Amino acid sequence: MTDVTATTDLHDEHGEALMTCDTQFRQFGARRRFRGEIVTVRSHEDNSLLKEIVREPGRDRVLVVDGNGSLHCALLGDRMAATALESGWAGLVVHGAVRDSAALAQLDLGIKALGTNPRRSHKHGLGERDVPVGFGGAVFTPGALLVSDEDGIVVLPSAG
């Protein structure tokens, strides 16, 4: 989605009615600006559930992945990101690490994460989905609207 209202303009318009995420994410995907209804997954160093979700129809939604800020292993790599793109996801925000950063930069997908690590995650099938997750002073609630650009991430109360 290319017609994304700037986060600064949204903040000026809505003020404290929206939440801003203070976490300083790095940009990894080629799509610098993205927005969509939030879907969440919480999993610490295990991307099994994330792998299932990116195969579902994305419908221009944004997947917020709470990996507890762990940089010990990557929760997302180039193949899973390509699957998310093919499935129609607008973007992913990973509160953790990714890998294959050079390949991620070539995908027309919004991808923000804390950093990189070449180590793969565990595959124990652990995690929760569609639960509110919080980091950076913001709460990401399934169904709310996330907008991301070069200046940061904001969350509006509803996608409607």
Secondary structure as UniProt FT lines:
FT   HELIX           7..14
FT   HELIX           15..17
FT   STRAND          19..21
FT   STRAND          26..27
FT   STRAND          34..42
FT   HELIX           48..53
FT   TURN            54..55
FT   TURN            59..60
FT   STRAND          62..66
FT   TURN            68..69
FT   STRAND          74..76
FT   HELIX           78..87
FT   STRAND          91..98
FT   HELIX           101..104
FT   TURN            105..106
FT   STRAND          110..116
FT   STRAND          128..129
FT   STRAND          133..135
FT   TURN            136..137
FT   STRAND          138..140
FT   TURN            142..143
FT   STRAND          145..149
FT   TURN            150..151
FT   STRAND          152..156
//
